């Protein structure tokens, strides 16, 4: 079923900062499970997630568990960890009323039962800002609308990114992944072979918000950055962002201002991608 953009905007995009921080920290348990149990990759993709629309959740890659592969995930709309096998949710842990320590005990207990390594001993190669609840209990009673809205800001862009990836399939784009450090979900289209800094590539993704924008946004970011003094015009809802990072950007507010949001977002991504290719000489 196609994502319904008419349901987005019930909570202003700029009002999702607290829930974004809670979800970002909760997702680290999924990353730690993967880090502990999957082979390390050069780009750390073993700890990345994918968006599963059937669960409305960010899920890990398959974990080689006793009895068959499982996935650990985060259902953002409920702020709960889920353990899945096939099409079924085997168990779940809701953060409401619980501490991070209790989450760790639940995760490690599940991993032990599946003959997998515990998550609490896993280390990630980055640090996040202090947890918004510290060592206390999560109190989510007043955040239900915000969590549901944040979930939609993953689901809608994830569908748009998969649609874009299908249209450029001949260019062999990377999978659509959510990265636990910055919490953005993106695909990378490499225009040159190799991974050195001169290799041309375009990242197409979506962020739930960060230090640059206090709301979700979609971006198309060419590398290396090209001349920004006379940039080509972008279709609505996009604009060029040049401070701190270089990309064509469509913020949540800009997307919601469009009458046909899905169509406008697809057109923005496609045009910004082609303009980026031109700017990179491809």
N, C-alpha and C positions, 0 to 999 in steps of 0.2 A: 504494500500500500504506500502510495506517495506521501511524503511528508506534507502536513497541512500548515502552511505558513500563516493562515488566518488566525491560528491559535497563539502565535507569538506576539508579545507586546503587552500581555496582561499585567506584567510588572516592568517598569522602565528598565532598559538595559543598564543604566548607570547605577541601579539599586542592587546589583548582584555581587558587590565586592565581598561581603561577609560570607555568603554561601560559596562563592568561588574559592575563597581561602580554605573553608572547611572541606570542600570536595577535593581540592588540590592535595591537602594533607592526607585525607582518607585514601586517595588513590596511591599513595606511597606504599601501602600494604600490598597492593597488587604488584607494584614494581619490585618490592622486596621478595615476594614469593617467586617471581620470575627470575630475579637476579640469583637467588639461591639454587634454583633448580634447572635452569637452562644454560646451554653453552654460551659463553661470552662471545659477542660479535664485535668487530672493530668499531662499529658505530653505536654500540650499546643498544641495538635494536631488540635484543632479547628481553629488555625490560619495558618495551613500548606496548601500547594497547591498540586495539581496534574498536570501532563502535559497532555494537550489535543491536540493530533496530528491533529485533524480536524481544530482547530483554530491556531495551532502553538503557544500555549499560556499556561502559568501557570494560573490555575483557582482555585478559592476557592471551598470549599465544598458548597452544596446548601444552600441558604439563604431563610428563610421562609417569602417571600414577599407577599404583597397583590396581588392577581391575579395569584399566583403560584410561585414556587421556581425560583430563579435566581442565577447566579454566577457572581462574579466579577473576572476579570482576567487581566493579563499583556501579551500582544502580544509583545514579546521581539524584533522581527525583525523590528518592526515599532516604538518601545517604545511608546505604547499606551495602555491605560486602556480600557477594553471592559466589557460591561454588557451583559450577555447572558441569554436567556430563551429557554430551549429546544435546538434545533439545530440552533437557530438564534442569531445573534448579534443585540441586541436592540439599543445600542448606544455605542459610542467610544469617547475617549479623547486622542488626540495626544499631547505628551509633547513638540514637536518641536515648539519653539517660545513662550512657556508658562512657567509660574513659578509654583513652588510647591504650593503656595497659591491658584493659579487658579485651580490646580488639586484638592485641598481640597474642594473648592467651588463646583466644578462639581460633585465630589463624594457625598458630603452631599446633594446636590440638588436631585440627583438620589435616594439616600436612603430615603429622605423625601417623594418623590413621591411614593415610594413603601411601605410606612409606616414602614420603618426600621430605626434603630438608626444611627446617624451620625458617621462618622469615625474620624473626627478631635478630638473628645473627648476621643478616645480610647488610652490607654497606653499599650505599649509593655514592657516586662520585660528585656530589653536589650537596648544597645545603639550602633549605628553605627558610623563609622568615619564621619567627617564633609562632607556634601553634596558637590560634586565636583563643582556645580554651585552656591553654597550658596543660597542666595535669588533671584538670577538673573534668566534670561530666558535661557531655554535649546536651544542650537544651534547644531542641529544634521545634518546639511547639508553635512558634510564631513564624517559622521560616518555610513552611510547606509550599507556599506560592512561589517563593524565590527559588527553591530547589527545583520545582517543576519547570520553572522558566529557564533556569540554567541548563537543565537537561535538554530542553528544546533547542537551545543555542549550540548544543553539540549535535543533536539529531538532524536539524535542518542543514547546516553547513556540511556535515558528513555526507549526506545524500548528494549535495551539490558537487562535492569533491569527487565522489565516486562517478557521478555523471560526467564530469570533466575528464576524469581519468579514462573513461571508456572512449571518449571522443578523440583522445590523443594516444590511443593504445599502440599505434604504429611507432611511437617514439619511446615506447617501453618505460612509462612512468613508474616510479616506485609505489609500493602499496600505501594506502592512506593509513597513517599511524598517528596515534596521540603519544606525545613524548612527555614522560613524567616530570622532567625538570621544569620546562616552561609551560606545560599543560596545554600546548597548542596541538591541533590535529592537522596533518598536512601530507602532501605528496610532493616528491621531487622529480622534476624532469631534467635529466642530464642532456646537454647539447653537445658535449665533448666527452671523449673517453678519459678516464683517470679521475683522481680526486684531489689533485693539487689545486692551489688557490687560483691558478689561471684558467682552470677548467670551467667552462660556461654552464650554468644551470639556472633553473627557475623553480623556486619553491612556491607552491600554491596551497594556502592553508587558512585556518581560522583559529583565533585565540579567544578565550572567554574573557579576556581583559588582562591588563598588565600595567607596568609603570608608565607606558606611553598612552594608553587609552583605558579609562576606568569603566569600560563596557566591552562587550564582545565585538569583534571585527573580523572581516575576511580580508586576506591579503594575497597579492601576487608579487613576489620579490625576486628580481633578477640578480644574478651574480656572474661576474663582478658588476658593481654599480656603474651605470653609464652617466653621461653628462646630464645634469639636472637643471641647467639654466633655461632650456627651452623644451620642456616636456610636452609630448602630445596630449591632446585633450582626451579624457576618459569619459565613457558613458556613465550616466547616473546609475547607481548611487556612489560612484567612486571618486576618489581624489588621490593625488600623489602625496606621500609622506616622505620627507627627506631629513628629518632631525632624529638622530639616534639609530635609525635604520632606513633603508631605502625600499619603498614598495608602493604599489597601487593599493589603496585601502578603501574598504567600504565599512563604515561603523554600523553598529546595531541601529542607532537612530536613523542613519541614512537609508538602511535597508527597509526599516519599518515605514518610512515615508513614501515608499513606492507602492503603487496600486497593485501591480502584479509582481509580488516580491520574488517568487521563484524564478520567473522569466528574467527579471531585471538582474538578479544575482548571477544567473548563468551567463547572461550577456556580458556583464561586467568582467567575470572571470575570463571568458573566452577572448574578449577584446584586449584586456590588460595583458594576457598571456602573449597574444600576437604582437602587441606593441613592445613587450619586453624582448621577444625574439628579434624584432627589427632593431631595437636598441643595442642588442648584443651582436648584431651582424649576422643573424641567422634567419 
